Every structure is written in structure tokens, then in C-alpha cells.
Amino acid sequence: MNGTTEADPMEAAGAPAARSGEARSGRSGFGHTVEALTLALVTVALCVFFGVWGETSATFPTTANMEALLANQAVLGVATLAILVPLVCNQYDLSVGANLGLSAVLAAKVLSEGAPLPAAIAVALAVGALGGLVNGLVVTRGRVNAVVVTLGTALVMTGAVNGITGGQAIIQGIPSDLISFGSSQTLGVPNLFLVLVVLALLAWRVLEHMPIGRYLYALGSNEEAARLVGLRPQRLVLMSFVTAGLLAGAAGMLMVARTGGASPRVGETYTMPAFAAAFLSAAAIRPGRFNVFGAIVAIIFLAVLKSGLNLAGVQPYVSDIVNGVALVAGVALAAYLGRRRLRAARGS
């Protein structure tokens, strides 16, 4: 598992053939490039449309709107990465939004009681990781379906948030330095979005260029085959849930920085959009495969669409409809492209 002295099990399992199949399934050349960049091109087209449409042309293309758009998506982006890691190995974590909310509330609470910022960050990450650990242990040791487990833990976390806050937002005692960081830019780019970029690059490095990433993808493709080549599915699944929890905790801390506090209902707003972006990632950059850069493209696509509609004066409920359609479309595209990629790999 350390990738240094042992042979890579995926090579023994025929990974080169799979990569050959992936190239064939992608219809290498112009067709593959267009397919991989379609969602990005649609996003650019939306930017142009909202930039020239009479209803939004005066507000959408402004620097202030672009900065707000990127900053507002940082928390969602990290939450999407949290969902993406278990999704790669075919596990679903429905507790990410609730875990984010609980981490944010507890971090804000300790700050409001005078704790230093490093302590609050440690609390957010520890709470997130603990939630992921509980999910992973029940799924792997208890052999309970991940959807049921994480739905249950999400309800527990939501109840804990309401009990801690009494239904009231925590806004007192948040350090001005943290709020300033959450609302400032570096070289014109919001600080929070830069944090997302760093975490995304780290996730990409791990998933795409380290043995553990190949193991997670192998497990998601075929658990029995992964087991036969020497991988340990339970350990990998547990690791994916703990990682998801850590990322949820990080997203909660970013939320405190962005809003200057924590609302008891904040976690509820992130689960479905994050799932939509995670599934849409399989339709961008690396079609048929959940991937980090595809997720970032999907997040920006959803953000541009939501921002443009909001600036046009569309009713807020439309955002829920958009997220729902995006989630269904993402699941359908991921399933279709995944089947096509698998068929091509088998035929290589």
C-alpha cells in the first residue's frame, strides 16, 4: 500500500489494458476532447449569455459578482471533494452536509467562548474526522449499507446542531482576522477559493498519481477483482469516509470564515448541490470517471447558472429545481459513460 517496494496490484490485475480501453472508449482525438470539455464550454457559453442578456448584463460580468461567485463556491467545492472520495470507491456519504454544519457550529462555539483560532480549526477537523470514522466503521464492520448509515448519522448530527445552538446562529466572538480572511482576496482571487484550489490539487494528486488513488478507483470499479489482487476493501472504504469527514470539517471552518459565524441550518443547503457536482464530474474532463477537475468544472457551471438566474430575478425555488435536475442528469450521465468505458475496457 505504500507504493515504494511492493509491486502495484493494479498492474498485476491488468491496469494497462484498462487504460488502453479507456483511450479507446474516449474516442481519442477531437471527439474525445470535445466530450471532455463539453461542460466547460457550456459554462463559458452561459457566462457569455448572462454577460450580454439584458436582464443581467449590468450585474453579471462585474468584478464584484465574479469574486462573490468564486468565494461563495469554496465551501460547496470542499464539500463536493468530501463526497467525491467515497464516491470513487462506490460509497455514498449523505452526512457530508450535516457534518459540515456540526463542525462549523462547534468551531464557532469554541471561538465564541474565547478559544484561539488554531483550537477551533482543530475542533472542526476532529469533529469532521470523527463523523467520518463512525460512518466508516458502521459500514465496514457492521456491514450496513452506506446510504442508510450516513442518512442516520446526518439526522444525529442535525439533532446535535439544534441542541447546541437552540436554533440560534452563533455570531459572537468570531475573530476579526478569520472574518477578514474569509472576505479578502489575494491577487484578485478570493482567499477561500484559493483554499479550495489547494485542496483540489491535493485530492487530484492523491487520486490520480498515487497508489492509494488507483486502489480506490479499482475498488469502485469491481470490489471482487480488487480483493482478488490483494487490496483490502474494508480498510480503503474506512479511509475514504474518514477523509470525507476531514474535508467536511474543513468546509465547516471555511463556512465560519465566510459568514462570520455558524447557522444551525447551514449544512442542509450543501448536500444536494455537492452530490450534483460530484456526479456531474463524471461528464467532464475524464468522462465516465468521477474526478476532481471535473467536479470543479461542475461546481463553477452550477454557480454561474445560479448566479445568472438570481440576478435575473428568478424565484429562489428555481435553484432547487436546477440542483435536482443537475443531480438526476449527473447520475444518468455518470452511469451511461461508466458503462461505455467499462465495455470498451473489456473489449480492449
WODAGI-V712551 format. One record per pair of residues at least 12 apart in sequence whose ideal C-beta (glycine too) atoms are under 10 Angstrom apart, sorted by the first residue. I is the first residue (numbers start at 1). J is the second residue. Records with the same first field share a line. If there is no record, write none. Layout:
I=J ; J
This chain:
1=211 ; 212 ; 215 ; 230 ; 231 ; 232 ; 235 ; 236 ; 239
2=211 ; 212
3=210 ; 211 ; 212 ; 214 ; 215
4=211
6=211 ; 230
7=230
8=211 ; 214 ; 215 ; 229
9=211 ; 214 ; 215 ; 218 ; 226 ; 228 ; 229 ; 230 ; 231
10=211 ; 214 ; 215 ; 217 ; 218 ; 225 ; 226 ; 229 ; 230 ; 231
11=214 ; 229
12=228 ; 229 ; 230
13=214 ; 218 ; 222 ; 225 ; 226 ; 228 ; 229 ; 230 ; 231
14=225 ; 229 ; 345 ; 348
15=214 ; 217 ; 218 ; 229
16=348
17=345 ; 346 ; 348
18=217 ; 218 ; 221 ; 341 ; 342 ; 344 ; 345 ; 346 ; 348
19=345 ; 348
20=344 ; 345 ; 348
21=341 ; 342 ; 343 ; 344 ; 345 ; 346 ; 347 ; 348
22=286 ; 287 ; 288 ; 289 ; 341 ; 342 ; 344 ; 345 ; 348
23=344 ; 345 ; 348
24=341 ; 343 ; 344 ; 345 ; 347 ; 348
25=287 ; 288 ; 337 ; 338 ; 339 ; 340 ; 341 ; 342 ; 343 ; 344 ; 345 ; 347 ; 348
26=286 ; 287 ; 288 ; 289 ; 337 ; 340 ; 341 ; 344
27=287 ; 340 ; 344
32=287
35=283 ; 284 ; 285 ; 287 ; 288 ; 337
36=283 ; 284 ; 285 ; 286 ; 287 ; 293 ; 294 ; 297
37=284 ; 285 ; 287 ; 297
38=283 ; 284 ; 287 ; 297
39=280 ; 281 ; 283 ; 284 ; 285 ; 287 ; 294 ; 297 ; 298 ; 300 ; 301 ; 333
40=284 ; 285 ; 293 ; 294 ; 296 ; 297 ; 298 ; 300 ; 301
41=284 ; 297
42=284 ; 297 ; 301 ; 304 ; 305
43=284 ; 297 ; 298 ; 299 ; 300 ; 301 ; 302 ; 303 ; 304 ; 305
44=300 ; 301 ; 304
45=304
46=60 ; 300 ; 301 ; 304 ; 305 ; 307 ; 308
47=60 ; 61 ; 66 ; 69 ; 300 ; 301 ; 304 ; 307 ; 308
48=61
49=304 ; 308
50=65 ; 304 ; 305 ; 307 ; 308 ; 309 ; 311 ; 312
51=308
53=308 ; 311 ; 312
54=312
55=308 ; 309 ; 311 ; 312 ; 313 ; 314
56=307 ; 308 ; 309 ; 310 ; 311 ; 312 ; 313
57=311
58=311
59=307 ; 308 ; 310 ; 311 ; 312
60=304 ; 307 ; 308 ; 310 ; 311 ; 312
62=311
63=185 ; 188
65=307 ; 308 ; 311
66=188 ; 189 ; 190 ; 304 ; 307
67=183 ; 185 ; 188 ; 189 ; 190 ; 193
68=190 ; 303 ; 307
69=190 ; 193 ; 300 ; 303 ; 304 ; 306 ; 307 ; 308
70=185 ; 188 ; 189 ; 190 ; 192 ; 193 ; 194 ; 196 ; 197 ; 299 ; 300 ; 303
71=182 ; 183 ; 184 ; 185 ; 189 ; 190 ; 191 ; 192 ; 193 ; 196 ; 254 ; 257 ; 258
72=190 ; 192 ; 193 ; 258 ; 303 ; 306 ; 307
73=190 ; 192 ; 193 ; 196 ; 273 ; 277 ; 296 ; 299 ; 300 ; 302 ; 303 ; 304 ; 306 ; 307
74=182 ; 190 ; 191 ; 192 ; 193 ; 194 ; 195 ; 196 ; 197 ; 199 ; 251 ; 254 ; 255 ; 257 ; 258 ; 299
75=100 ; 104 ; 182 ; 192 ; 195 ; 196 ; 250 ; 251 ; 252 ; 253 ; 254 ; 255 ; 256 ; 257 ; 258 ; 259 ; 266 ; 269 ; 270 ; 274
76=97 ; 100 ; 196 ; 251 ; 254 ; 255 ; 269 ; 270 ; 273 ; 274 ; 276 ; 277 ; 299 ; 302 ; 303
77=192 ; 193 ; 195 ; 196 ; 197 ; 199 ; 200 ; 247 ; 251 ; 254 ; 274 ; 277 ; 295 ; 296 ; 298 ; 299 ; 300 ; 303
78=96 ; 100 ; 192 ; 195 ; 196 ; 199 ; 200 ; 203 ; 247 ; 248 ; 249 ; 250 ; 251 ; 252 ; 253 ; 254 ; 255 ; 270 ; 274 ; 299
79=96 ; 97 ; 99 ; 100 ; 244 ; 247 ; 248 ; 250 ; 251 ; 252 ; 254 ; 255 ; 267 ; 269 ; 270 ; 271 ; 273 ; 274 ; 275 ; 277 ; 278 ; 299
80=96 ; 196 ; 200 ; 247 ; 251 ; 270 ; 273 ; 274 ; 275 ; 276 ; 277 ; 278 ; 279 ; 280 ; 281 ; 292 ; 295 ; 296 ; 298 ; 299 ; 302
81=96 ; 196 ; 199 ; 200 ; 202 ; 203 ; 204 ; 207 ; 243 ; 244 ; 247 ; 248 ; 250 ; 251 ; 274 ; 277 ; 278 ; 292 ; 295 ; 296 ; 299
82=95 ; 96 ; 97 ; 99 ; 100 ; 128 ; 132 ; 199 ; 203 ; 241 ; 243 ; 244 ; 245 ; 246 ; 247 ; 248 ; 249 ; 250 ; 251 ; 270 ; 274 ; 278
83=95 ; 96 ; 97 ; 244 ; 247 ; 248 ; 270 ; 271 ; 274 ; 275 ; 276 ; 277 ; 278 ; 279 ; 281 ; 290 ; 295
84=96 ; 200 ; 203 ; 207 ; 240 ; 243 ; 244 ; 247 ; 274 ; 275 ; 277 ; 278 ; 279 ; 281 ; 290 ; 291 ; 292 ; 294 ; 295
85=132 ; 203 ; 206 ; 207 ; 213 ; 216 ; 239 ; 240 ; 241 ; 242 ; 243 ; 244 ; 245 ; 246 ; 247 ; 278 ; 290 ; 292
86=132 ; 135 ; 136 ; 139 ; 146 ; 150 ; 216 ; 220 ; 237 ; 239 ; 240 ; 241 ; 242 ; 243 ; 244 ; 245 ; 278
87=216 ; 220 ; 240 ; 244 ; 275 ; 278 ; 279 ; 281 ; 282 ; 290 ; 295 ; 334
88=203 ; 207 ; 213 ; 215 ; 216 ; 217 ; 218 ; 219 ; 220 ; 221 ; 236 ; 240 ; 278 ; 281 ; 289 ; 290 ; 291 ; 292
89=215 ; 216 ; 217 ; 218 ; 219 ; 220 ; 221 ; 223 ; 226 ; 233 ; 236 ; 237 ; 239 ; 240 ; 241 ; 290
90=146 ; 216 ; 217 ; 219 ; 220 ; 221 ; 222 ; 223 ; 237 ; 240 ; 290
91=135 ; 136 ; 139 ; 140 ; 145 ; 146 ; 147 ; 149 ; 150 ; 216 ; 219 ; 220 ; 236 ; 237 ; 240 ; 241 ; 244
92=139 ; 145 ; 146 ; 147 ; 148 ; 149 ; 150 ; 151 ; 275 ; 278
93=131 ; 132 ; 135 ; 136 ; 139 ; 146 ; 147 ; 149 ; 150 ; 151 ; 153 ; 154 ; 240 ; 241 ; 244 ; 245 ; 248 ; 271 ; 274 ; 275 ; 278
94=135 ; 146 ; 147 ; 148 ; 149 ; 150 ; 151 ; 152 ; 153 ; 154 ; 155 ; 271 ; 272 ; 275
95=131 ; 132 ; 134 ; 135 ; 146 ; 149 ; 150 ; 151 ; 152 ; 153 ; 154 ; 155 ; 156 ; 157 ; 158 ; 241 ; 244 ; 245 ; 248 ; 267 ; 271
96=128 ; 131 ; 132 ; 135 ; 150 ; 154 ; 244 ; 245 ; 247 ; 248 ; 251 ; 267 ; 270 ; 271 ; 274 ; 275 ; 278
97=154 ; 157 ; 158 ; 248 ; 251 ; 266 ; 267 ; 268 ; 269 ; 270 ; 271 ; 272 ; 273 ; 274 ; 275
98=131 ; 150 ; 151 ; 153 ; 154 ; 155 ; 156 ; 157 ; 158 ; 159 ; 160 ; 161 ; 248 ; 266 ; 267 ; 268 ; 270 ; 271
99=127 ; 128 ; 129 ; 130 ; 131 ; 132 ; 134 ; 135 ; 150 ; 153 ; 154 ; 157 ; 244 ; 245 ; 246 ; 247 ; 248 ; 249 ; 251 ; 252 ; 267 ; 270 ; 271
100=124 ; 128 ; 131 ; 157 ; 245 ; 247 ; 248 ; 249 ; 250 ; 251 ; 252 ; 253 ; 254 ; 255 ; 262 ; 266 ; 267 ; 268 ; 269 ; 270 ; 271 ; 274
101=154 ; 157 ; 158 ; 160 ; 161 ; 165 ; 248 ; 251 ; 252 ; 255 ; 262 ; 263 ; 264 ; 265 ; 266 ; 267 ; 268 ; 269 ; 270 ; 271
102=124 ; 127 ; 128 ; 130 ; 131 ; 153 ; 154 ; 156 ; 157 ; 158 ; 159 ; 160 ; 161 ; 164 ; 248 ; 249 ; 252 ; 262 ; 264 ; 266 ; 267
103=120 ; 123 ; 124 ; 125 ; 126 ; 127 ; 128 ; 129 ; 130 ; 131 ; 157 ; 161 ; 245 ; 246 ; 248 ; 249 ; 250 ; 251 ; 252 ; 253 ; 255 ; 256 ; 262 ; 267
104=124 ; 127 ; 128 ; 161 ; 170 ; 248 ; 249 ; 251 ; 252 ; 253 ; 254 ; 255 ; 256 ; 257 ; 258 ; 259 ; 261 ; 262 ; 263 ; 264 ; 266 ; 267
105=124 ; 127 ; 157 ; 160 ; 161 ; 162 ; 164 ; 165 ; 169 ; 170 ; 252 ; 255 ; 256 ; 261 ; 262 ; 263 ; 264 ; 266 ; 267
106=120 ; 123 ; 124 ; 126 ; 127 ; 128 ; 160 ; 161 ; 164 ; 170 ; 249 ; 252 ; 256 ; 262
107=119 ; 120 ; 121 ; 122 ; 123 ; 124 ; 125 ; 127 ; 128 ; 170 ; 174 ; 178 ; 249 ; 252 ; 253 ; 255 ; 256 ; 257 ; 262
108=120 ; 123 ; 124 ; 164 ; 165 ; 169 ; 170 ; 171 ; 172 ; 173 ; 174 ; 178 ; 252 ; 253 ; 255 ; 256 ; 259 ; 260 ; 261 ; 262 ; 263
109=123 ; 164 ; 165 ; 170 ; 173 ; 262
110=122 ; 123 ; 124 ; 170 ; 173
111=123 ; 170 ; 172 ; 173 ; 174 ; 175 ; 178 ; 256 ; 261 ; 262
112=170 ; 171 ; 172 ; 173 ; 174 ; 261 ; 262
113=172 ; 173
114=173
115=173 ; 175
116=175
117=174 ; 175 ; 177 ; 178 ; 181 ; 253 ; 256 ; 257
120=174 ; 175 ; 178 ; 253 ; 256
121=178 ; 249 ; 250 ; 253 ; 256
122=249 ; 253
123=249 ; 252 ; 253
124=246 ; 248 ; 249 ; 250 ; 251 ; 252 ; 253 ; 254 ; 255 ; 256 ; 262
125=245 ; 246 ; 247 ; 248 ; 249 ; 250 ; 252 ; 253
126=245 ; 246 ; 249
127=157 ; 160 ; 245 ; 248 ; 249 ; 252
128=242 ; 243 ; 244 ; 245 ; 246 ; 247 ; 248 ; 249 ; 250 ; 251 ; 252 ; 253
129=241 ; 242 ; 243 ; 244 ; 245 ; 246 ; 247 ; 248 ; 249
130=242 ; 245 ; 246 ; 249
131=150 ; 153 ; 154 ; 156 ; 157 ; 241 ; 242 ; 244 ; 245 ; 246 ; 248 ; 249
132=150 ; 153 ; 238 ; 239 ; 240 ; 241 ; 242 ; 243 ; 244 ; 245 ; 246 ; 247 ; 248 ; 249
133=238 ; 241 ; 242 ; 245 ; 246
134=149 ; 150 ; 152 ; 153 ; 156 ; 157 ; 241 ; 242 ; 245
135=149 ; 150 ; 152 ; 153 ; 154 ; 237 ; 238 ; 240 ; 241 ; 242 ; 244 ; 245
136=149 ; 234 ; 235 ; 236 ; 237 ; 238 ; 239 ; 240 ; 241 ; 242 ; 243 ; 244 ; 245
137=149 ; 234 ; 238 ; 241 ; 242
138=150 ; 152 ; 153 ; 241
139=234 ; 237 ; 238 ; 240 ; 241
140=233 ; 234 ; 235 ; 236 ; 237 ; 238 ; 239 ; 241
141=234 ; 238
143=234
146=237 ; 240 ; 241
149=241
150=241 ; 244 ; 271
154=267 ; 268 ; 271
157=248 ; 267
158=264 ; 265 ; 267 ; 268
161=262 ; 263 ; 264 ; 265 ; 266 ; 267 ; 268
162=264 ; 265
163=264
164=262 ; 264
165=262 ; 263 ; 264 ; 265
166=264
167=263 ; 264 ; 265
168=263 ; 264
169=259 ; 260 ; 261 ; 262 ; 263 ; 264 ; 265 ; 266
170=256 ; 260 ; 261 ; 262 ; 263 ; 264
171=256 ; 259 ; 260 ; 261 ; 262 ; 263
172=261
173=261
174=256 ; 257 ; 259 ; 260 ; 261 ; 262
175=256 ; 257 ; 260
176=260
177=257
178=253 ; 256 ; 257 ; 258 ; 260
179=256 ; 257 ; 258 ; 259 ; 260 ; 261
180=257 ; 260
181=195 ; 254 ; 257 ; 258
182=195 ; 253 ; 254 ; 255 ; 256 ; 257 ; 258 ; 259 ; 260
183=257 ; 258 ; 259 ; 260
184=257
190=258
191=254 ; 257 ; 258
192=254 ; 255 ; 257 ; 258
193=254
195=250 ; 251 ; 253 ; 254 ; 257
196=250 ; 251 ; 254 ; 296 ; 299
197=296
199=247 ; 250 ; 251 ; 254 ; 292
200=292 ; 293 ; 295 ; 296 ; 299
201=292 ; 293
202=292
203=243 ; 247 ; 291 ; 292 ; 293 ; 295
204=291 ; 292 ; 293 ; 295 ; 296
205=292
206=243 ; 292
207=289 ; 290 ; 291 ; 292
208=286 ; 289 ; 291 ; 292 ; 293
212=236 ; 239 ; 240 ; 243
213=292
214=231
215=229 ; 230 ; 231 ; 232 ; 233 ; 235 ; 236 ; 239
216=231 ; 236 ; 237 ; 239 ; 240 ; 243 ; 290
217=289 ; 290 ; 291
218=231 ; 233 ; 236
219=231 ; 232 ; 233 ; 236 ; 237 ; 240
220=236 ; 240 ; 289 ; 290 ; 338
221=289 ; 338 ; 341 ; 342 ; 345
222=342
223=236 ; 237
248=267 ; 270 ; 274
251=267 ; 270 ; 274
252=266 ; 267 ; 270
255=267 ; 270
269=319 ; 320 ; 323
271=323
272=320 ; 323 ; 324 ; 326 ; 327
273=298 ; 299 ; 302 ; 303 ; 306 ; 319 ; 320 ; 322 ; 323 ; 324 ; 326 ; 327
274=295 ; 298 ; 299 ; 302 ; 323 ; 327
275=323 ; 326 ; 327 ; 330 ; 331
276=298 ; 299 ; 301 ; 302 ; 322 ; 323 ; 324 ; 325 ; 326 ; 327 ; 328 ; 329 ; 330 ; 331
277=294 ; 295 ; 296 ; 297 ; 298 ; 299 ; 300 ; 301 ; 302 ; 303 ; 323 ; 326 ; 327 ; 330
278=290 ; 291 ; 294 ; 295 ; 298 ; 299 ; 327 ; 330 ; 331 ; 334
279=294 ; 295 ; 298 ; 326 ; 327 ; 328 ; 329 ; 330 ; 331 ; 332 ; 333 ; 334 ; 335
280=294 ; 295 ; 297 ; 298 ; 299 ; 301 ; 302 ; 326 ; 327 ; 329 ; 330 ; 331 ; 333 ; 334
281=293 ; 294 ; 295 ; 296 ; 297 ; 298 ; 299 ; 330 ; 333 ; 334
282=294 ; 295 ; 298 ; 330 ; 331 ; 333 ; 334 ; 335 ; 336 ; 337 ; 338 ; 341
283=297 ; 298 ; 329 ; 330 ; 332 ; 333 ; 334 ; 336 ; 337
284=296 ; 297 ; 298 ; 301 ; 330 ; 333
285=297 ; 298
286=337 ; 341
287=333 ; 334 ; 336 ; 337 ; 338 ; 340 ; 341
288=333 ; 334 ; 335 ; 336 ; 337 ; 338 ; 339 ; 340 ; 341 ; 342 ; 344 ; 345
289=334 ; 337 ; 338 ; 341
290=330 ; 334 ; 338
294=334
298=326 ; 330
301=326
302=319 ; 322 ; 323 ; 326 ; 330
305=318 ; 319 ; 322 ; 323 ; 326
306=318 ; 319 ; 322 ; 323
309=321 ; 322
